[in-house]
Amino acid sequence: MGQIHQLILSHGIEEARARAKGSDKLHRQCLDAAFAVMSDEEHRVGMTHAGFAMTALPHKAVQDRVWIRHGGGVKLRVESGLDVDDQPVGLPYGSIARLVLLYLQTEAVNTRSMEVELGRSMNNWLSKMDIDDGGKNFRLVREQSRRLSLCRLTFFSAAENATFVMNGSFVRSAILPDRVNPQLSLWQEAVKLDEGFYRSLVEHPLPVREAAIREISRRSMAIDVYVWLAYRLHVLRKATPITWTALYDQFGAGFRRLRAFRDTFRQNLAVALAAYPEAHVDISDAGLLLHSSEPPVPERQTGGATRVRSLA
């Protein structure tokens, strides 16, 4: 548990906020995120594919039609889909794409079904993630859903004597209807996940705290860092160093220089750690030192059914 969590426990949130007056916006964000997770009584659980702990989608729009990321023996390859006129629709990116994908994965794991309802259910979930159903946010959700529905992806996972491949897409049917709806609540269609992706997901689900995701939902890198820590920390048997170069290789797409990446990563790490009170991570000029920590979602909450398995 970090200093910010100890401060809240020892003095309460109001005193902690009073002490934070005059501090920067990042510190106040971390304080609010820590309190929201610590005071969460619903303990709702989200699910994501464990492969996204080692690789991730782009943070910003990119012109490339193919996106490749490596991390921890896992390689992710995503290809832009084509529209009806054979024009590329672009790669999914940013926090909105991650939230839409998290919803689809969570529903699929919870229902043990490839078919996921949209409509009111998705609208309510996005609202809980502080994404409203109108204006700019609606257009972003619609566009990222379109990109997710049409792209192709491949997960490569290296084992000792072989490479395992999951090749397919996120979904088999389009997420959005053809007509333009003014409100998310008018979405009535269901989506069917790609069979290969669904099978890999239920074999390798990673539980995350929905309250934590909500608090970091505006920061795509913070989401990636949180998911990575949720996957790594609870299986460690000893303190494990991670160099800045290794972090740059995994999370630094879009950054030309290590120094610029390091500053941005530190900020997103701070927010992710605030939303993960159980995490024990030290930061130094050399990089990070990861310590064995309790998972953000205790196994008793998932009944053991969602125990994280190795990707290999």
Backbone bond lengths (Angstrom), bond angles and torsions (degrees), N, CA, C in turn:
res aa  C-N    CA-C-N  psi(-1)  N-CA   C-N-CA  omega(-1)  CA-C   N-CA-C  phi
1 M - - - 1.459 - - 1.522 108.88 -
2 G 1.338 116.24 132.85 1.443 120.83 -175.07 1.520 113.21 -82.34
3 Q 1.328 115.21 175.01 1.460 120.72 -178.80 1.522 112.12 -60.88
4 I 1.318 116.63 -36.59 1.457 119.89 -177.34 1.527 111.22 -66.91
5 H 1.320 116.77 -34.04 1.463 120.64 177.86 1.533 110.07 -73.04
6 Q 1.336 116.37 -39.45 1.460 120.52 177.75 1.519 110.74 -63.61
7 L 1.334 116.41 -37.86 1.460 120.82 178.38 1.528 110.65 -61.30
8 I 1.325 116.73 -44.60 1.462 121.09 179.82 1.526 110.74 -65.09
9 L 1.330 116.99 -42.97 1.452 120.98 179.88 1.523 111.97 -64.49
10 S 1.326 116.05 -39.68 1.462 120.48 -174.87 1.521 113.39 -79.05
11 H 1.344 116.80 -35.77 1.465 119.82 -171.13 1.529 114.19 -122.81
12 G 1.343 117.41 -8.15 1.458 119.49 -178.67 1.517 111.52 86.23
13 I 1.331 116.01 160.30 1.458 120.33 -173.48 1.523 112.15 -69.19
14 E 1.335 118.06 -36.89 1.461 119.29 -177.79 1.517 111.35 -65.52
15 E 1.327 116.40 -43.03 1.466 119.45 177.73 1.527 110.31 -66.63
16 A 1.333 115.99 -38.06 1.461 119.52 178.55 1.521 110.59 -62.96
17 R 1.334 116.48 -41.34 1.467 119.83 178.47 1.528 111.13 -68.11
18 A 1.316 116.52 -37.21 1.457 119.38 178.21 1.524 110.51 -62.61
19 R 1.317 116.08 -40.88 1.467 120.12 178.21 1.520 111.79 -68.65
20 A 1.348 115.89 -22.67 1.464 119.97 -177.83 1.524 112.58 -85.13
21 K 1.326 117.99 -5.31 1.464 120.21 178.77 1.522 110.10 -59.32
22 G 1.302 115.14 132.08 1.460 119.38 -177.36 1.511 113.55 89.85
23 S 1.347 117.29 -10.38 1.463 120.30 177.38 1.517 109.68 -80.32
24 D 1.337 116.54 170.79 1.465 119.30 -176.68 1.531 111.06 -77.67
25 K 1.337 114.73 169.52 1.456 121.58 -176.63 1.519 111.62 -61.52
26 L 1.331 117.60 -37.52 1.460 121.41 -178.83 1.527 110.59 -60.62
27 H 1.324 116.90 -44.39 1.462 119.80 -179.42 1.520 110.83 -63.03
28 R 1.313 117.29 -40.62 1.462 120.52 179.16 1.531 110.84 -66.82
29 Q 1.338 116.25 -37.41 1.468 120.06 176.01 1.523 110.71 -61.97
30 C 1.305 116.43 -44.50 1.464 121.10 -179.80 1.520 110.58 -63.34
31 L 1.316 116.41 -40.56 1.455 121.08 179.68 1.528 110.50 -62.59
32 D 1.329 116.37 -46.68 1.467 120.41 179.60 1.526 111.52 -64.87
33 A 1.338 116.81 -40.05 1.470 120.38 179.96 1.522 110.50 -65.07
34 A 1.323 116.36 -43.96 1.464 120.27 -179.83 1.521 111.24 -61.43
35 F 1.316 116.50 -45.07 1.465 119.69 -178.72 1.523 111.14 -66.29
36 A 1.331 117.34 -40.88 1.465 120.57 -178.94 1.524 111.26 -61.35
37 V 1.322 117.17 -41.77 1.463 120.42 -179.45 1.527 110.62 -72.86
38 M 1.322 116.56 -41.42 1.469 119.98 -178.55 1.528 111.87 -66.95
39 S 1.323 117.37 -29.47 1.461 120.96 -178.08 1.530 112.76 -98.04
40 D 1.324 117.41 3.54 1.463 121.52 -179.28 1.523 110.25 -67.45
41 E 1.320 116.66 122.48 1.462 121.49 -179.30 1.526 113.09 -104.37
42 E 1.321 116.80 -12.38 1.466 119.26 -179.07 1.525 111.99 -80.64
43 H 1.327 116.51 -33.65 1.473 121.70 179.18 1.524 112.06 53.67
44 R 1.322 115.83 42.30 1.458 119.81 178.52 1.521 109.49 -71.87
45 V 1.338 115.47 143.17 1.465 121.70 -174.26 1.520 109.98 -113.78
46 G 1.327 116.22 131.01 1.451 122.33 172.07 1.515 109.76 -103.73
47 M 1.323 116.52 162.32 1.460 121.46 -178.97 1.522 110.50 -129.10
48 T 1.324 114.92 139.06 1.451 120.14 173.44 1.524 108.86 -139.66
49 H 1.303 116.62 157.39 1.461 121.76 177.39 1.522 108.55 -66.71
50 A 1.334 116.91 133.31 1.461 120.92 -178.20 1.523 112.09 -60.28
51 G 1.328 117.35 -23.16 1.461 120.03 178.71 1.514 112.50 -61.25
52 F 1.353 117.20 -27.14 1.456 120.28 179.63 1.520 112.07 -76.09
53 A 1.336 117.55 -3.26 1.460 120.33 172.24 1.521 111.02 -77.61
54 M 1.320 116.66 -21.04 1.458 120.99 -177.49 1.522 112.91 -111.08
55 T 1.306 116.86 -19.76 1.457 121.55 179.79 1.524 108.02 -138.65
56 A 1.318 117.45 168.16 1.463 118.98 -177.32 1.520 110.75 -159.04
57 L 1.319 114.85 166.10 1.462 122.20 174.95 1.533 109.54 -75.84
58 P 1.329 117.86 167.25 1.471 120.49 176.68 1.532 111.14 -61.19
59 H 1.335 115.41 152.65 1.462 120.57 175.89 1.526 111.09 -83.87
60 K 1.321 116.44 -33.47 1.457 121.75 -178.40 1.529 109.75 -128.44
61 A 1.324 115.20 168.13 1.464 119.37 177.75 1.517 110.01 -61.88
62 V 1.318 116.69 135.35 1.464 122.32 177.73 1.522 108.39 -126.55
63 Q 1.320 115.56 152.60 1.461 120.73 -179.53 1.523 112.60 -83.30
64 D 1.332 116.49 -18.77 1.458 120.32 -178.52 1.523 110.97 -63.26
65 R 1.315 116.03 147.33 1.462 121.24 177.00 1.524 111.93 -93.18
66 V 1.340 116.58 -11.44 1.466 121.53 178.76 1.533 108.10 -128.85
67 W 1.316 115.99 134.44 1.463 122.63 -179.20 1.524 108.16 -122.56
68 I 1.335 117.28 124.98 1.463 121.60 -178.23 1.522 108.79 -128.36
69 R 1.325 116.27 128.63 1.455 121.81 176.85 1.524 109.60 -133.99
70 H 1.352 115.37 145.14 1.454 122.21 178.33 1.518 109.16 -119.10
71 G 1.323 116.91 151.41 1.457 120.57 174.47 1.512 111.14 -179.64
72 G 1.342 116.65 125.90 1.453 120.71 173.73 1.508 115.23 56.02
73 G 1.311 118.52 39.57 1.461 121.30 179.29 1.517 113.75 80.77
74 V 1.336 117.15 5.86 1.469 121.48 179.31 1.523 109.17 -116.37
75 K 1.311 115.89 137.75 1.458 121.62 175.44 1.520 108.66 -122.40
76 L 1.321 116.07 132.58 1.453 121.87 177.04 1.520 109.19 -115.18
77 R 1.325 115.61 129.09 1.460 121.91 176.14 1.520 107.69 -122.47
78 V 1.330 116.88 120.71 1.454 122.40 178.75 1.522 108.59 -120.31
79 E 1.315 117.12 130.49 1.460 122.46 178.33 1.515 110.31 -114.80
80 S 1.319 116.76 135.31 1.458 121.15 177.17 1.520 110.02 -59.99
81 G 1.329 116.18 139.97 1.448 120.66 174.30 1.519 111.39 -81.34
82 L 1.322 115.95 174.58 1.461 122.64 179.08 1.517 109.13 -116.83
83 D 1.339 115.66 145.74 1.457 118.74 176.38 1.518 110.45 -85.59
84 V 1.327 117.70 -171.79 1.458 122.08 -176.11 1.524 111.86 -63.86
85 D 1.329 116.86 -22.84 1.462 121.50 178.06 1.520 112.38 -95.93
86 D 1.334 116.63 14.44 1.466 123.28 179.15 1.520 112.52 63.89
87 Q 1.319 116.78 27.44 1.454 121.17 175.50 1.528 109.37 -100.13
88 P 1.345 118.70 138.90 1.472 120.74 179.99 1.527 111.14 -64.53
89 V 1.332 116.42 135.22 1.464 121.07 -179.36 1.524 111.97 -90.12
90 G 1.334 116.72 -11.78 1.457 120.41 179.90 1.521 112.27 98.43
91 L 1.319 115.25 159.71 1.457 121.63 -179.43 1.531 110.66 -83.45
92 P 1.320 118.02 143.32 1.471 119.90 174.50 1.525 109.57 -66.07
93 Y 1.331 116.63 146.69 1.471 119.44 -176.73 1.518 110.53 -155.49
94 G 1.335 114.68 165.32 1.453 122.06 171.41 1.522 115.28 76.66
95 S 1.333 114.77 -177.09 1.463 120.75 -175.44 1.530 112.00 -69.31
96 I 1.333 118.35 -34.17 1.469 120.14 -179.06 1.524 111.01 -62.36
97 A 1.331 117.09 -45.26 1.468 120.03 178.22 1.526 110.63 -59.63
98 R 1.322 116.73 -40.60 1.461 120.60 179.83 1.531 111.23 -65.25
99 L 1.337 117.55 -39.55 1.457 120.66 -179.21 1.527 111.63 -69.04
100 V 1.331 117.02 -43.03 1.461 120.01 177.70 1.529 110.03 -61.09
101 L 1.320 116.18 -44.48 1.455 120.58 -179.66 1.524 111.01 -65.69
102 L 1.333 117.46 -38.63 1.457 120.92 178.15 1.529 110.91 -62.73
103 Y 1.322 116.53 -40.52 1.465 119.50 177.71 1.529 110.50 -60.79
104 L 1.318 117.44 -48.61 1.464 121.04 -178.57 1.526 111.07 -59.92
105 Q 1.323 116.53 -42.65 1.461 120.40 -178.51 1.525 111.36 -68.63
106 T 1.322 116.71 -41.75 1.460 120.73 -179.48 1.525 110.93 -61.88
107 E 1.327 116.38 -46.82 1.463 120.22 -179.73 1.529 111.20 -64.12
108 A 1.324 116.38 -40.06 1.464 119.80 -178.73 1.522 111.47 -64.67
109 V 1.331 117.31 -42.90 1.465 120.61 179.51 1.518 110.94 -68.77
110 N 1.327 117.24 -43.03 1.465 120.51 -177.10 1.527 112.34 -66.27
111 T 1.323 116.87 -36.93 1.471 120.28 -177.94 1.517 112.56 -93.74
112 R 1.348 116.09 -9.47 1.464 121.23 -174.81 1.526 110.53 52.35
113 S 1.329 114.57 46.53 1.457 120.66 -179.26 1.516 109.69 -142.50
114 M 1.332 115.79 143.25 1.460 120.18 175.98 1.521 111.52 -73.15
115 E 1.333 117.51 -20.46 1.460 121.84 -179.23 1.522 110.14 -87.49
116 V 1.325 116.28 126.55 1.463 122.03 -178.47 1.523 108.59 -122.93
117 E 1.330 115.76 129.36 1.456 119.95 178.69 1.527 110.60 -77.01
118 L 1.306 115.23 145.25 1.463 120.35 175.62 1.531 107.20 -105.52
119 G 1.327 117.17 -119.68 1.453 120.98 175.15 1.510 113.97 51.36
120 R 1.322 115.52 -135.57 1.461 121.90 -174.41 1.515 112.20 -62.44
121 S 1.324 117.38 -36.36 1.461 121.10 -178.25 1.525 111.07 -60.46
122 M 1.326 116.41 -47.52 1.461 119.84 -179.90 1.519 110.61 -69.19
123 N 1.311 116.78 -38.45 1.455 121.58 178.24 1.523 110.59 -58.42
124 N 1.345 116.68 -47.25 1.457 120.91 -179.47 1.521 111.44 -63.59
125 W 1.329 116.19 -40.95 1.462 119.26 -178.30 1.524 110.89 -65.62
126 L 1.324 116.99 -44.41 1.462 119.96 178.88 1.526 110.76 -63.40
127 S 1.320 117.08 -35.35 1.461 119.95 177.09 1.524 110.50 -63.10
128 K 1.329 117.04 -38.91 1.459 120.40 176.86 1.526 111.65 -64.83
129 M 1.314 115.82 -26.10 1.465 120.38 177.41 1.529 111.27 -88.63
130 D 1.343 116.04 12.81 1.472 122.74 178.80 1.523 112.67 67.54
131 I 1.335 117.19 27.13 1.465 122.08 173.82 1.517 107.26 -108.15
132 D 1.341 117.29 108.80 1.462 119.17 -176.70 1.525 110.33 -78.90
133 D 1.347 115.67 174.81 1.467 120.35 -170.53 1.523 113.25 -105.31
134 G 1.306 117.46 30.51 1.459 118.61 179.60 1.511 112.67 -144.23
135 G 1.335 114.84 168.16 1.457 121.75 172.59 1.517 114.58 59.75
136 K 1.329 115.30 -137.48 1.459 121.95 -174.34 1.524 111.66 -61.31
137 N 1.325 117.43 -41.61 1.457 119.82 -178.89 1.520 111.53 -61.14
138 F 1.342 117.16 -41.12 1.460 119.90 179.16 1.521 110.90 -62.08
139 R 1.328 116.26 -43.24 1.469 119.20 179.67 1.524 111.04 -63.65
140 L 1.334 116.52 -38.19 1.464 119.83 178.92 1.525 110.90 -66.82
141 V 1.328 116.33 -44.17 1.463 119.97 178.94 1.517 110.11 -60.79
142 R 1.316 116.36 -45.01 1.462 120.63 -179.30 1.526 111.55 -62.52
143 E 1.339 116.63 -45.00 1.462 120.02 -178.10 1.521 111.66 -66.85
144 Q 1.342 117.39 -43.90 1.462 119.55 179.99 1.530 110.95 -67.84
145 S 1.332 117.38 -35.01 1.460 120.58 176.41 1.525 110.54 -63.74
146 R 1.314 116.04 -40.15 1.475 120.80 178.07 1.527 110.47 -62.48
147 R 1.306 116.32 -43.73 1.469 119.44 179.91 1.524 111.29 -66.47
148 L 1.326 116.36 -41.90 1.457 120.04 178.28 1.520 111.88 -62.51
149 S 1.329 116.65 -37.65 1.456 120.82 -175.66 1.524 113.05 -72.00
150 L 1.320 117.05 -22.10 1.461 120.11 -174.67 1.527 114.38 -107.93
151 C 1.339 118.28 -14.44 1.470 119.26 -175.55 1.524 111.14 -76.33
152 R 1.309 114.87 162.10 1.459 123.27 175.37 1.515 108.80 -113.40
153 L 1.338 117.58 146.16 1.454 118.74 -179.88 1.520 111.45 -142.27
154 T 1.326 113.92 155.28 1.457 122.20 176.21 1.522 108.34 -138.34
155 F 1.350 116.49 128.78 1.458 122.88 170.48 1.523 107.70 -102.55
156 F 1.334 116.15 127.41 1.467 122.02 171.87 1.526 107.02 -111.03
157 S 1.319 117.35 129.04 1.458 121.74 178.81 1.516 109.01 -126.66
158 A 1.331 116.26 117.71 1.465 121.55 -175.09 1.516 111.08 -85.40
159 A 1.324 116.86 128.27 1.457 122.97 172.95 1.528 107.71 -111.17
160 E 1.329 116.60 -174.43 1.468 120.36 -175.02 1.524 112.01 -63.63
161 N 1.316 117.15 -42.67 1.461 120.02 -174.76 1.524 113.55 -123.20
162 A 1.319 117.16 9.78 1.463 118.83 -177.02 1.519 110.20 -160.52
163 T 1.320 115.27 166.54 1.462 122.28 174.29 1.514 108.50 -119.87
164 F 1.329 116.17 124.68 1.462 121.30 179.09 1.523 108.82 -92.30
165 V 1.325 115.76 136.89 1.460 121.39 -175.20 1.523 109.79 -124.43
166 M 1.333 116.65 130.82 1.465 122.62 171.05 1.518 106.11 -118.42
167 N 1.314 115.84 109.78 1.457 121.18 -172.22 1.527 109.21 -118.66
168 G 1.331 117.09 128.58 1.454 119.43 178.64 1.512 111.79 170.97
169 S 1.346 116.46 -123.90 1.452 122.29 -179.64 1.519 107.70 -154.62
170 F 1.320 117.27 177.18 1.454 119.76 175.53 1.528 110.84 -76.03
171 V 1.318 116.32 -45.71 1.463 120.09 -176.60 1.522 110.44 -132.41
172 R 1.332 115.34 157.43 1.458 120.99 178.13 1.520 111.25 -94.53
173 S 1.340 116.99 -27.16 1.459 121.37 -179.73 1.520 109.32 -121.55
174 A 1.330 116.96 156.38 1.457 121.45 -176.05 1.517 111.14 -64.01
175 I 1.323 116.12 142.39 1.453 121.23 179.99 1.525 110.96 -73.30
176 L 1.330 117.24 -36.85 1.463 120.99 -172.83 1.518 112.31 -108.60
177 P 1.342 117.27 149.28 1.464 120.32 172.74 1.518 110.70 -70.96
178 D 1.321 117.30 164.27 1.459 120.83 -178.51 1.525 112.46 -70.17
179 R 1.313 116.80 -36.43 1.459 118.73 -177.70 1.530 110.26 -73.63
180 V 1.308 117.06 159.62 1.457 122.49 178.28 1.522 108.82 -93.66
181 N 1.311 117.16 113.98 1.459 121.88 -179.72 1.515 110.19 -96.38
182 P 1.328 119.27 140.68 1.451 121.13 179.83 1.522 113.68 -75.74
183 Q 1.324 117.41 -19.13 1.455 120.08 -176.49 1.523 110.19 -134.40
184 L 1.347 116.27 145.19 1.453 120.07 175.62 1.522 111.30 -62.64
185 S 1.334 117.29 -28.40 1.458 120.09 -177.00 1.523 112.51 -64.88
186 L 1.330 117.49 -15.62 1.459 120.79 179.64 1.530 112.62 -84.39
187 W 1.339 117.28 -4.89 1.458 119.32 178.06 1.535 107.71 -70.85
188 Q 1.295 117.96 117.92 1.463 121.39 -179.49 1.525 111.63 -114.39
189 E 1.316 116.93 -12.16 1.444 120.49 -174.66 1.532 111.67 -73.60
190 A 1.322 114.87 158.24 1.452 121.96 171.96 1.519 108.11 -108.34
191 V 1.306 116.44 158.75 1.450 121.48 177.96 1.525 108.07 -119.83
192 K 1.307 116.17 145.57 1.457 120.43 177.92 1.518 108.52 -112.76
193 L 1.333 116.52 121.09 1.455 120.51 -179.59 1.522 110.66 -68.05
194 D 1.314 114.83 152.09 1.457 120.24 173.58 1.534 108.74 -60.37
195 E 1.316 116.71 136.79 1.459 120.72 -174.59 1.524 112.18 -60.94
196 G 1.339 116.64 -42.51 1.461 119.63 -179.93 1.515 112.09 -64.77
197 F 1.342 116.88 -43.64 1.452 120.57 179.15 1.530 110.19 -65.02
198 Y 1.324 117.41 -43.02 1.464 121.29 179.45 1.524 110.78 -60.96
199 R 1.313 117.22 -46.99 1.462 120.40 -178.71 1.528 110.74 -61.30
200 S 1.330 116.60 -43.81 1.461 120.08 178.35 1.527 111.15 -65.34
201 L 1.333 116.47 -36.44 1.466 121.24 179.68 1.521 111.43 -63.55
202 V 1.338 118.12 -48.52 1.462 120.06 -177.08 1.527 111.14 -71.34
203 E 1.316 117.74 -20.09 1.461 120.79 175.32 1.521 111.53 -82.52
204 H 1.351 117.03 -26.45 1.464 121.12 -176.25 1.530 111.62 -134.16
205 P 1.341 117.91 56.59 1.466 118.63 179.50 1.525 110.86 -81.50
206 L 1.312 116.62 146.95 1.459 122.06 177.61 1.528 108.38 -122.24
207 P 1.344 118.39 114.23 1.468 120.39 179.96 1.529 111.62 -75.13
208 V 1.321 116.05 140.18 1.459 122.12 176.09 1.528 108.60 -135.61
209 R 1.320 116.96 158.38 1.460 121.39 178.22 1.525 109.26 -82.22
210 E 1.331 116.67 123.04 1.459 119.50 178.30 1.525 111.21 -63.45
211 A 1.325 117.75 -34.93 1.468 120.55 178.51 1.520 110.37 -61.58
212 A 1.331 116.68 -37.69 1.461 120.74 178.65 1.522 110.90 -68.18
213 I 1.326 116.46 -44.64 1.460 120.25 179.43 1.520 110.55 -61.04
214 R 1.329 116.84 -39.73 1.459 119.89 178.88 1.534 111.09 -59.96
215 E 1.319 117.08 -41.48 1.464 120.58 -176.65 1.523 112.93 -70.98
216 I 1.326 117.48 -23.85 1.466 120.67 -178.99 1.522 111.69 -112.25
217 S 1.334 116.70 15.48 1.467 121.75 -170.05 1.522 113.87 -65.58
218 R 1.334 118.75 -17.46 1.462 120.88 -179.70 1.524 112.31 -89.44
219 R 1.306 117.20 -6.04 1.472 121.64 -175.50 1.527 109.26 -119.66
220 S 1.314 117.11 104.57 1.468 119.89 -177.14 1.529 111.57 -64.82
221 M 1.329 118.19 -37.05 1.459 119.20 179.72 1.520 110.90 -69.26
222 A 1.321 117.77 -36.58 1.464 120.37 177.63 1.529 110.40 -63.22
223 I 1.340 116.94 -37.98 1.466 120.41 176.24 1.530 109.55 -60.97
224 D 1.327 116.45 -46.57 1.472 120.52 -179.35 1.524 111.25 -62.02
225 V 1.334 116.94 -43.20 1.466 121.04 -179.16 1.532 110.15 -65.39
226 Y 1.321 116.77 -43.03 1.462 120.76 178.85 1.530 110.75 -60.19
227 V 1.322 117.21 -46.84 1.463 121.24 179.89 1.529 110.37 -62.35
228 W 1.317 116.34 -41.19 1.472 120.86 178.58 1.526 110.91 -61.47
229 L 1.321 117.56 -47.44 1.462 120.95 179.53 1.522 111.36 -64.89
230 A 1.328 117.41 -38.25 1.463 120.77 178.31 1.523 111.29 -61.40
231 Y 1.309 115.87 -32.08 1.474 121.23 179.57 1.529 111.89 -80.62
232 R 1.335 116.65 -41.98 1.459 120.45 -170.40 1.527 114.51 -83.21
233 L 1.325 117.81 -45.88 1.461 120.01 -163.40 1.521 114.28 -64.76
234 H 1.329 118.03 -41.41 1.463 118.74 -171.14 1.528 113.32 -76.87
235 V 1.341 117.68 -8.99 1.465 119.56 178.66 1.525 112.05 -103.12
236 L 1.329 117.81 -2.05 1.458 120.66 -179.70 1.523 110.89 -71.89
237 R 1.328 115.64 142.03 1.461 120.65 175.83 1.519 112.10 -105.69
238 K 1.312 116.39 -15.12 1.463 120.77 177.93 1.519 108.68 -150.87
239 A 1.321 115.90 164.19 1.460 120.51 178.60 1.526 109.26 -59.34
240 T 1.336 115.86 133.80 1.459 121.33 -173.71 1.529 110.26 -126.01
241 P 1.339 117.69 117.72 1.470 119.61 178.75 1.522 111.81 -80.93
242 I 1.321 116.48 142.86 1.467 123.56 175.53 1.522 106.84 -128.17
243 T 1.319 117.49 119.33 1.464 120.83 -176.67 1.527 110.87 -75.78
244 W 1.338 115.56 160.21 1.458 120.09 176.34 1.526 110.90 -62.23
245 T 1.323 116.24 -33.45 1.469 119.49 178.69 1.522 111.00 -64.24
246 A 1.341 116.71 -42.49 1.461 120.51 178.30 1.526 110.90 -65.60
247 L 1.325 116.70 -39.63 1.459 120.53 177.72 1.524 110.73 -64.83
248 Y 1.328 115.72 -39.68 1.463 120.83 178.60 1.520 110.98 -63.18
249 D 1.334 116.21 -41.70 1.468 120.43 179.16 1.525 111.41 -62.12
250 Q 1.331 116.95 -36.83 1.459 120.23 -176.23 1.522 113.03 -85.35
251 F 1.329 117.39 -41.24 1.459 120.74 -171.83 1.527 114.29 -112.74
252 G 1.322 117.97 -4.46 1.457 120.53 -167.39 1.511 117.25 -93.83
253 A 1.322 118.28 16.15 1.472 119.43 178.48 1.528 109.53 -58.80
254 G 1.343 116.06 132.14 1.455 121.11 -179.95 1.513 113.70 96.36
255 F 1.335 117.49 -10.28 1.460 121.75 177.67 1.529 109.21 -103.81
256 R 1.314 116.65 125.56 1.457 120.24 -179.52 1.519 112.53 -79.10
257 R 1.328 116.29 -28.95 1.456 119.70 -176.00 1.519 111.05 -123.90
258 L 1.312 114.99 143.65 1.456 121.41 179.93 1.526 111.12 -61.83
259 R 1.329 117.02 -38.29 1.458 119.81 -176.99 1.522 111.30 -62.51
260 A 1.327 116.97 -44.86 1.467 120.50 179.08 1.524 110.68 -63.83
261 F 1.331 116.52 -40.67 1.453 120.38 177.86 1.519 110.89 -63.09
262 R 1.318 116.66 -43.50 1.464 120.43 -175.90 1.529 111.66 -59.94
263 D 1.325 116.76 -42.25 1.464 120.24 179.37 1.530 111.11 -63.39
264 T 1.334 116.13 -45.05 1.468 120.15 179.82 1.523 111.16 -67.24
265 F 1.322 116.41 -40.29 1.461 120.33 179.97 1.520 110.79 -62.83
266 R 1.321 117.40 -42.42 1.469 120.81 179.48 1.526 111.10 -57.16
267 Q 1.326 116.69 -42.17 1.460 120.64 -179.64 1.528 110.93 -64.63
268 N 1.339 116.10 -45.94 1.461 119.56 -179.17 1.526 111.78 -70.61
269 L 1.310 117.09 -32.84 1.460 120.36 175.52 1.524 110.27 -63.95
270 A 1.332 116.84 -41.23 1.462 120.45 179.75 1.523 110.79 -59.85
271 V 1.340 116.87 -43.50 1.468 120.63 179.66 1.529 110.45 -67.47
272 A 1.343 116.80 -42.14 1.461 120.52 179.91 1.525 111.06 -63.32
273 L 1.324 117.83 -41.32 1.464 121.28 179.59 1.523 111.16 -68.71
274 A 1.325 117.14 -34.41 1.461 119.92 176.39 1.525 110.49 -61.89
275 A 1.339 116.58 -35.91 1.462 121.87 -179.73 1.531 112.73 -84.98
276 Y 1.324 117.31 0.31 1.466 122.65 -178.92 1.531 107.39 -132.01
277 P 1.328 117.94 75.77 1.475 121.38 -173.91 1.530 113.91 -58.18
278 E 1.329 117.10 -28.44 1.464 119.93 -176.90 1.522 113.02 -76.11
279 A 1.319 117.65 -14.26 1.466 121.49 -173.44 1.524 111.53 -70.94
280 H 1.318 115.71 140.70 1.465 122.63 176.42 1.527 107.73 -124.25
281 V 1.319 115.97 102.85 1.458 122.42 -176.66 1.532 109.17 -136.07
282 D 1.329 116.45 129.42 1.464 121.86 175.28 1.521 109.48 -102.53
283 I 1.332 116.68 143.22 1.461 122.94 -179.16 1.524 108.79 -117.14
284 S 1.322 116.45 135.86 1.455 120.82 178.59 1.522 109.92 -145.19
285 D 1.309 116.88 179.42 1.462 121.06 177.51 1.525 111.42 -65.07
286 A 1.328 117.11 -21.99 1.465 121.03 -178.71 1.527 111.75 -84.74
287 G 1.320 117.16 -22.42 1.457 120.46 -177.30 1.511 110.97 144.34
288 L 1.337 116.99 -137.33 1.461 122.27 -179.96 1.519 110.35 -116.33
289 L 1.319 115.13 152.97 1.455 121.48 170.57 1.523 106.41 -121.68
290 L 1.328 116.00 111.17 1.456 121.94 -177.75 1.521 110.03 -90.01
291 H 1.326 115.96 134.46 1.459 121.83 178.61 1.521 109.69 -116.27
292 S 1.316 115.79 150.74 1.455 120.36 176.75 1.526 109.37 -57.07
293 S 1.317 116.43 130.38 1.468 121.99 -175.52 1.518 109.81 -141.33
294 E 1.320 115.85 157.90 1.453 120.73 174.44 1.539 109.12 -66.31
295 P 1.332 118.33 144.55 1.473 120.25 177.78 1.526 110.00 -67.87
296 P 1.318 118.59 156.35 1.458 120.39 178.58 1.522 113.34 -65.18
297 V 1.334 116.57 -25.27 1.465 121.80 177.30 1.525 108.02 -119.65
298 P 1.338 118.39 110.65 1.464 120.35 179.22 1.525 110.84 -58.90
299 E 1.317 116.47 145.57 1.463 120.48 -177.74 1.524 112.06 -60.12
300 R 1.327 117.29 -29.27 1.471 119.30 -179.62 1.526 111.89 -63.56
301 Q 1.356 116.70 -24.76 1.459 119.31 179.40 1.523 112.63 -73.68
302 T 1.319 116.18 -22.31 1.458 119.85 -179.11 1.521 112.12 -107.36
303 G 1.326 116.58 0.90 1.464 120.53 177.69 1.508 113.47 65.39
304 G 1.348 116.85 17.97 1.456 120.04 179.88 1.495 113.29 80.42
305 A 1.340 117.29 -8.24 1.470 120.81 -174.99 1.507 111.69 -74.05
306 T 1.326 117.83 -18.20 1.450 120.37 -176.78 1.518 111.71 -118.28
307 R 1.319 116.39 30.42 1.465 119.87 176.78 1.519 109.19 -60.38
308 V 1.333 116.20 131.70 1.457 119.93 -176.32 1.518 110.05 -71.00
309 R 1.318 115.88 127.87 1.454 122.33 177.46 1.514 109.91 -104.67
310 S 1.331 115.10 154.86 1.454 119.86 175.86 1.527 110.21 -58.62
311 L 1.320 115.66 145.97 1.457 119.90 179.94 1.515 112.16 -76.07
312 A 1.306 117.22 -17.70 1.469 120.11 -177.16 1.520 110.82 -84.74
